[in-house]
Amino acid sequence: MEASLSLCWLVLLLIASSSSSYAARLFDATSPVSPPQLARYSLLNGLALTPPMGWNSWNHFGCNINEDLIKQTADAMVSTGLSSLGYQYINIDDCWGEPARDSQGNLVAKASTFPSGIKTLADYVHAKGLMLGIYSDAGTQTCSKRQPGSLGHEDRDAKTFASWGVDYLKYDNCEDTHSLSPKERYPIMSEALLKSGRPILFSLCEWGVQDPATWASSVGNSWRTTGDIADNWNSMTSRADENDKWASYAGPGGWNDPDMLEVGNGGMTTEEYKAHFSIWALVKAPLLIGCDIRAMDDATYGILSNKEVIAVNQDKLGGQGKRVKSKNDLEVWAGPLSNHKVAVILWNRSSTNATVTASWSDIGLKPGTLVDARDLWTHSTVSSVSGEISAELESHACKMYVLTPHSTTRS
């Protein structure tokens, strides 16, 4: 098994060294919900062919992390069944390391909170059938200022992460950068990871500073398009809006990232969290849980475990959905799925109850097309719908559907 993985990785490295990029695929642009024609150049590491799913420590715990928390979270990911739904990464964010490198210049896990070391922790997570992620920074310090960043140490740190068995690197954008732009700093770590000898998913976190959607697909597997999210309605919706304009740049191997999920952290209502999860799924954002999954209530678990919504996010076509209609805070978002299907969200962002309607012309279906409309939150289907789909929605609530055209009316 190890030998086979090493051989596959060697082949990927050889391909990457002979060609800096490749045209991923071309899409038909005949409808509002089809991704535009685009030759998208992707990082050749074979990872993130669908958006990554997992958990990250930052949104709920901040710097209050230790190895017991990470182990218990891995345990809970399995015992709750979330791992079987596709959540596979257990990602340690900032504050895991000592404030200085060792005498050889290596990063060191903080002895008081991670006494067993990261390799032992990775072994534990791997034994659960999961993968371990870690955090560093493209500057001289991380954002907490509690541990060194990787600037100037990229090769050393990438080899260290690989030797520990790390599977995912979140790479932030704080502190002294020696006046180098993100476009200069991030490719250095990307190349170092490719040379490390281990497949490591590379998540760029430069907050959309230099429009990474336009250049990062040859550097990483996801790229933040926004500043940090907070656990409230205004923050969540603004992140969705900021991310929307970059829809055409995402696809298998590289994804727009409007930041991690806040579902379950308590700052929004259940309906707002449903909308949060629905939009993130539709726009093919990484689904990284940000709450304490050891202590989820039923409503939180019900949202995060919705198989039908997750299936939209993980659809193999990889076309990012987008907003296709907006008036008076009543919105329609839609995106293409495999097998001629269309995902649609009717979203009431207003402060009062309202009816939201998506006509076929809004979402790229031909007039007269009959569809079966599957409601992904009630898990019910209405057959032979034609012309439009509507719903009466409470303030801040949404409906999410998958529309399956009848075979006789497909274009």
N, C-alpha and C positions, 0 to 999 in steps of 0.2 A: 504493500500500500504506500509506504513512505517513498520507495523508489519510483513508483508510478507517478506520484505527485511531483517529485523532484524533476522527473523527465518532462512532464507536462509544463512545469514552470520554466524549465530550460528552453523548451520550444518557444514559449511566449516571449522570453527574453531575447532570443535570437531574432524573432520576427520584429520585436520592438526596435532592436538595434539596426535592422536593415531598412526600416521604414518608420519615420517619425509619426506618421498618422495614417488613417485610412478613412475612406468614405463609408459610413455605417450603413445607410439605406436612404432611399428616396421615397417620399410620401406623395400621394395624390392630393392635390389642393383644390378639389372640386366642390367642397362643402365647407361651411363655417366651422365645423368641428373636426375636420381633417388636419393633421399637422401639415404645414407648408412644405413645399419641395425644398429639401435641404440636404446637402452633403455634409454630414456631421462627423467630425474627426474625433475619435475616441481613444482614451488611454488603453493600451493593449495589455491589460493584466487579467482579463477574463472574468472580472468580478462585477457584481451589482448589475446583472442583466435585467433584474427587476429591482425596484427600490429597496434598499436595505430596511430590515425590520429588527427591532430589539428594544433596548432600554438604555437610558443614560442617567447618571447620578445627579447631574447639576440642578435641574429645575426644582427638585424637591429637597435635596440634601446639601447643595452647595459644597462647602469644604468639609462638612461633617461626615466624612466617609472613613471606612476601615475595611479590612479584609472580611470580617464577619458579615458586614452588610452585603458585600458583593457575593459571598457564598450563599447567604440566605436569599438574596434576590435570584440567583441562579436556581436555587431549590424551588422557589415560588414560581419561577417561569415554567418549570416542568410540572409541578404539582397542580397548578391552575389550568394546565392544558394550553397556555398561550404559546409555548414553544412548538406545539404541534400545528398551530395556525400560521407559523412562519416567523415568529419573533425569535431570533437566534443570537443576536449580539448583546452581550452584557458589557456596557461601555463605562469605564472609569473616567470621569472628567478631571478637572484641575484638583490640585492639592494632594496627590498621591505620593509625591517625591520629597526627598530631603532638600534643604535650601541650597546645597552646594553639591557639585560633582565630587566623585572620589578622587584619589590621588592619580588614577589613570585617566581621568577625564570622563568617566561614565556616569550616567544618571543612576540614582540609587533610590529604591523604594524607602519611604519613611519608616524607620524602625518602630516607632511607637504605634503606628496604625496599620502597617502592612509588614509585620515582623517576619512572616514566612517568605516574603519576596513575591514579585509578580509572576515568576515562572511557576512556582508552586500553585499560585492562584489560577493561572491559566490552565494548568493540568487539571485542577478541580473542575473548572468550568467546562473544559473539553470532555471530561468524563461524564458530564451531564448531557452531552450531545450538543452543547452550545459553543459560542465563540466569544473571545475576549477582546474588547477594545480598550485603547488607552488614549491619553491626551498629551499633546505637547504644543509648542508655540513656534511660529516663524520669526520671533524676536529673541532677545537675550533673556527675557523672563516670561513666565506665563502671566495670564491676566490677574491672578491672585497675588502676584509678586512673591509667592511662597516657594517657588522652585524654578530652576533654570529653564529657559527656552532652548531651542535646538539650532538657532542661528550660528553658523560656523561649525556646527558639530553634526551635520545632517547624516553623513555616512556612518559615523560612530553610533548615533542614536538609532538609525534604521537597523543596523546590525544587532544592536542591543535588543530592540523590540522583537526582531526575528528570533533571536536566541531564546527569548522568554516565551515564544509561542503566541505573540500578539497577532490578532487577525484584522484589526481595524485601528486606524489612527485618525483622531480628530485633531486638526492642526489650526490653532488659533492665530490671532493677528495683533498681539499686544506688545507693549514696551519698546525699547530701543531696537530699531531695525537697521542701524547703520546707513540710514537714508536710502535703503533699497526698497523699491516698490514691491507690492505683492506679486506682480508679474515676473519679478526677478527672483524673489525668495521661494515661492511655492514650487516651481519646477525643480529646484535643487533637491528638495526632499522627495519629490515624485521620482526622480531618477535614482536617488539613494534607496528608496523602497524597492524599486524594480531590481536593483542589484543586490538586495539583502538576502536573496535565496528563499524568501517565503512570500506567498501571496498575502498582501496586506491592503485592505480596502482603504483608500485615501479620501478623507472627508475634509475639504477646504472650508475653513471658517474665517473668511476675510470680510464678512458682513455685507457683501455687495459693494464694497468700496470702489473697486475699479471694474464694475460690471462683469464679474467672473463668468457669467453665462456665455459671454462672447469669446472667451479664450480658455476656460478651464477644462473643457472636455478632453483635451489632450494631456491634461495634468493630473486630474483627479476623477473620482467616481461620483462625487457630489460636491456641490458648492453652495454656500450660503448666499442667498440673494437679498437678505434683510439683516437688520440689526437683531439683537436678542429679543425673543418673545417674552411677554409677561403673562401672568395668569389672570387676564381680564379681557372683556369683549373688545374694547377698542384696540388693544395690542394685537389680539388674534386676527381681527378683520383687516387691520392695516398691513399685517404681514401677508395675508392672502392677496391683498391688492398690489403690494409691491412686487410680489413674486409673479403675478399674472402676466406681466408684459414680456416675460422671458420664456413663455410656453414653447416656442418653436425650437429652443436650444436643447431641450431635454430628450432623452431616449435611452435605450438599453446601454448600460455601461456608464452613464453619466446623467445625474439628476439635479434639477433645481431644488434647493433646500430652504424653505421659509422658517426653519428652526424646528425644534423638538415639540412634541405634544405636551399640552398642559392638562389633558383630560384626567380628572380625578384629584387635582390639587386643591379644589375648593373655591376658586375665584370666579367660576361661571356656573350658570344653571345647567341642568341636565340637557335641555334643548340646545343651549349654546355649545355645550361639549359635543353633542351629536353633529351640529353644523361644523364645528372645528374638525372633527374626525372625518366627516363626509368630504369636505373640501380638500383636506390633505390627501385623502385617498384618490379623489378625482384628478388632482394635479400631479399625481405620481411623486409626491414628496416622500422622503424617508419617513417611515412610521416608527419613531423612537419614543417609547413611553417615557414620561417624565415624572410619574407619581411613584408612591411606595406600593409596589405590587404585592407586598407581604400583607397589606391591610386594605385592600380594595373593598368598597361597598358593591352591592349588586348592580347598581346603575353604572358604575365605572366599568365593572367587568363586562356588563352587557354591551357597552359601546366598544370597548377594545377587542372583544371577542366576536364581533359581527363578521362572520365568514363571508357574507355576500359583499359587504363593503370592502373588506380586505381583498377579495377577488378582483375588484375593479382596480385597486392599487397595483396588484401583482399581474395584471393582464399582460400577456407576452407581447402584444403589439407595442406597448410602451409609449403611446401617444398622450402627452399631457393635456388634460382638459383645461378649459379656460372660460372666462365670463363672456357670454355671447349676447346678453341683453341686460340692460339696467335702466330703471326709471323709478324715481321716487323711493329708492332703497328696496325696490322689488327686483330681484335678480334671477337670471337663468344662467347656469354654468353647465357646460356639456363637453364631452370628449369621446373620441372613437375607441371602440373595443374590437377585439378579434371577432371574426365571423359576422361582420356587418352590423354588429350591435352598437348601440350608443348609450353612454351613461349620461344621465341628466339630473341636475340638482335644481329644484325650485327653492329659493331662499328669500325669506322675508327679513330684511335687515332694518325695517322700520320699527317704530315704537308702539304700533298698534296692530291688531289682527288685520290680515289682508289676504286677498286671493292673488296668487302668482300663476301665470300661464306661460307655457312654452308652446309656440306654434311650430309646425314642421319646418317652416322657412327659417325660424330662429336656429334650429339645430341641424339643418342640412338634409332633412328628409324630403323626398319628392312629394308633391301634393297627391293625395289619394293613397299614400302608403299606409297599410294596416300593420299595427305592431301589437305585440303582447307586452304589457307594461308591468314589470316586476318591481314592487315597492320593497326596497332593501331593508327598511326598518320595521315594517309590519309583516314582512315575508309573505305577501299576498300578491296575486297576479290578476290583472284585468285584461281580458282577451279582446283582440280586434279593435283597438283604439285607432282613431283616424283624425288627422288634422291638427290636433293640439292636445296637451295634457295640462290640467289645472289642479290646484289644491288650495284650500282655505288654510292658512297658516297662522299660528300664534306669533307674536312679536319674537324675532330672533330665531325662529324655528325654520326647519327645512324639510323637504321631502327629497329622497334620492331614489331614482329609478334606473333600471336597465331596460331599454327598449329593444325588442327583438323583432325586426321586420319579418312579415310573412314571406315565404320563399317566392311566391308569385309576384310580389311587389318590390322585391329588392332591385336596386339599381345595378 
